[in-house]
Amino acid sequence: MKDLDISKIFGSKCRAKILERFFLENSSGRGKLFHMRGLSRDIDEQINSVKRELDSLSELGILKSKTELKKKYFYVNPNFELIDEFTNIFIKLYNPIEKLKEFFKNEIGVELVLLRPSIETKFIQKKENKNIQRQSGLDIFIIGDFDRTKLSSFLDDVYYGRRVIFTAISVEDFFNRLEYNDKLIKGLLTEKGNIYIKDNMKVKEKLGMS
């Protein structure tokens, strides 16, 4: 389902990107507004194309706009009758894990990235997700060096403000823990449902999981 080309349904890639951005943001409850130029940068589309789509979506009643400090900002029309239906479509099709893979691919100091099963519950509706989030704790386990502030900002953007918890240890610390047969680390690494999106150290192979 996540491989479906939504642009073929909504007419263009630009329109599909805009709708995804607006409805996922709206589902977060943060109340964020989008300015045309900022949105153009966010979705990597020409500003003229973005303007045309914003105007069209506003005419259709899907978006509304308001002016603040001489700038025009757009947001999902709260009276749009299909908000829930559109939101469900984009949540079902959204694949943040691919964005995580791309992010960590460029982090040369990171040797391993493990996503726990809880990472796939972040876009489940709040009522359903309440107990899962309470139990999950850690979402991402990392071995290596990286800019934590940069990652926090990236996760906030990709997960639209939803809480994603990560922790990291150094390569040296990791091997020390393995040497002392750290059950917490071994249990974490072998947990059912884990997704290894980077494993330069071949940890899965060493643990007999490959």
C-alpha positions in Angstrom: 0.0 0.0 0.0 2.8 2.4 0.8 4.1 2.0 -2.7 1.0 3.4 -4.3 1.7 6.5 -6.3 -0.8 8.9 -4.7 0.1 11.6 -7.3 -1.9 9.6 -9.9 -5.0 10.0 -7.8 -4.6 13.6 -6.9 -3.4 14.8 -10.3 0.2 15.8 -9.6 3.1 15.1 -7.4 3.1 18.7 -6.2 -0.5 18.5 -5.1 0.0 15.1 -3.4 3.0 16.4 -1.5 1.1 19.5 -0.4 -2.0 17.5 0.8 0.2 15.1 2.6 2.1 17.9 4.4 -1.1 19.7 5.4 -3.1 16.7 6.6 -0.3 15.0 8.5 0.5 18.3 10.2 -3.2 18.9 10.9 -3.4 15.5 12.6 -0.6 16.5 15.0 -2.7 19.1 16.6 0.2 21.6 16.7 -1.7 24.3 14.7 1.2 25.0 12.4 0.6 27.3 9.5 2.4 27.1 6.1 3.8 30.0 4.2 4.1 29.5 0.4 7.9 29.9 0.2 8.6 27.8 3.2 6.3 25.1 1.9 8.1 25.2 -1.5 11.4 24.5 0.2 9.9 21.8 2.5 8.5 19.7 -0.4 11.2 20.7 -3.0 8.8 22.0 -5.6 8.9 25.2 -7.7 7.2 28.1 -6.0 4.9 28.8 -9.0 3.6 25.2 -8.9 3.0 25.5 -5.2 1.2 28.8 -5.6 -1.1 27.3 -8.3 -1.9 24.3 -6.1 -2.5 26.3 -3.0 -4.9 28.6 -4.8 -6.7 25.7 -6.4 -7.0 23.8 -3.0 -8.3 27.0 -1.4 -11.0 27.4 -4.1 -12.0 23.8 -3.5 -12.5 24.6 0.2 -9.8 22.1 1.4 -7.5 24.9 2.6 -8.0 28.3 4.2 -5.6 31.1 4.6 -5.0 34.1 6.8 -2.5 37.0 6.7 -0.1 37.7 9.5 2.6 40.4 9.4 1.9 40.9 5.7 2.5 37.2 4.9 -0.2 34.8 3.8 -0.4 31.5 5.7 -2.4 28.4 4.7 -3.9 25.6 6.8 -6.5 22.9 6.5 -10.1 24.2 6.5 -11.5 22.9 9.8 -15.0 22.8 8.2 -13.8 20.6 5.3 -16.1 17.6 5.4 -13.6 14.9 4.5 -10.8 15.8 6.9 -10.8 12.4 8.6 -11.0 10.5 5.3 -8.1 12.5 3.8 -6.0 12.2 7.0 -6.5 8.4 7.1 -5.4 8.1 3.5 -2.2 10.0 4.1 -1.4 8.4 7.4 -1.8 5.0 5.7 0.5 5.9 2.8 3.1 7.8 4.8 6.4 6.0 5.2 8.8 7.9 7.5 11.1 4.9 7.8 12.4 5.6 4.2 13.2 9.1 5.4 15.1 7.7 8.4 17.1 5.4 6.1 18.1 8.4 4.0 19.0 10.5 7.0 21.3 7.8 8.6 22.8 6.8 5.3 24.6 10.2 5.3 25.7 10.0 9.0 29.1 8.4 8.6 29.8 8.3 12.3 26.8 6.0 12.9 27.4 2.3 12.7 24.1 0.8 13.7 20.5 2.0 13.7 17.8 -0.2 15.1 14.1 0.7 15.0 11.9 -0.9 17.7 8.4 -2.1 16.9 6.9 1.0 18.6 8.2 3.2 15.8 5.5 1.9 13.6 2.7 3.0 16.0 3.4 6.7 15.9 0.7 7.6 13.4 -2.0 5.3 14.9 -4.9 7.4 16.2 -4.3 8.6 19.7 -7.0 6.4 21.4 -5.6 3.3 19.9 -2.0 4.4 20.5 -2.3 5.3 24.1 -1.4 2.0 25.7 1.3 1.2 23.1 3.1 4.5 23.7 2.9 4.1 27.5 4.6 0.7 27.2 7.1 1.2 24.4 9.7 3.6 26.0 12.6 3.5 23.5 11.9 3.8 19.8 15.4 4.0 18.2 18.7 2.5 19.3 21.9 3.9 17.8 25.6 2.9 18.0 28.0 5.7 17.0 28.5 9.4 16.9 26.1 12.0 15.5 24.6 15.4 16.2 21.7 14.7 18.6 20.2 18.2 18.1 20.1 17.6 14.4 18.4 14.2 14.8 15.9 15.6 17.3 14.9 18.3 14.8 14.7 15.8 12.0 12.4 13.5 14.0 10.2 16.3 15.0 9.7 17.3 11.4 9.3 13.7 10.0 7.0 12.6 12.7 5.0 15.8 12.9 5.7 16.5 16.6 4.9 13.0 17.8 7.2 11.9 20.5 10.1 9.6 19.3 12.6 8.5 21.9 16.1 7.5 20.9 19.3 6.6 22.7 22.8 6.0 21.6 26.0 4.4 22.9 29.6 4.5 21.5 31.1 1.6 19.6 33.5 1.1 22.5 30.8 1.0 25.0 28.8 -1.4 22.9 31.6 -4.0 22.7 32.3 -3.6 26.4 28.7 -4.4 27.2 28.8 -7.5 24.9 31.9 -8.7 26.5 30.2 -8.5 29.9 27.2 -10.3 28.5 24.8 -7.3 29.0 21.4 -8.9 28.9 19.6 -5.5 28.4 21.6 -4.9 25.2 21.2 -8.4 23.9 17.5 -8.4 24.6 17.2 -5.1 22.8 19.1 -6.3 19.8 17.2 -9.5 19.4 13.7 -8.2 20.1 11.0 -9.5 17.8 9.8 -7.0 15.2 13.0 -4.9 15.2 14.0 -3.1 12.0 17.7 -2.7 11.3 18.1 0.2 8.9 21.9 0.4 9.2 24.2 -2.4 10.4 27.8 -1.6 9.4 29.0 -3.7 12.3 27.1 -6.8 11.1 25.5 -7.2 14.5 22.7 -9.3 13.2 25.1 -11.7 11.7 27.2 -11.9 14.9 24.0 -12.6 16.9 23.0 -15.3 14.4 19.9 -13.3 13.2 20.8 -12.9 9.6 
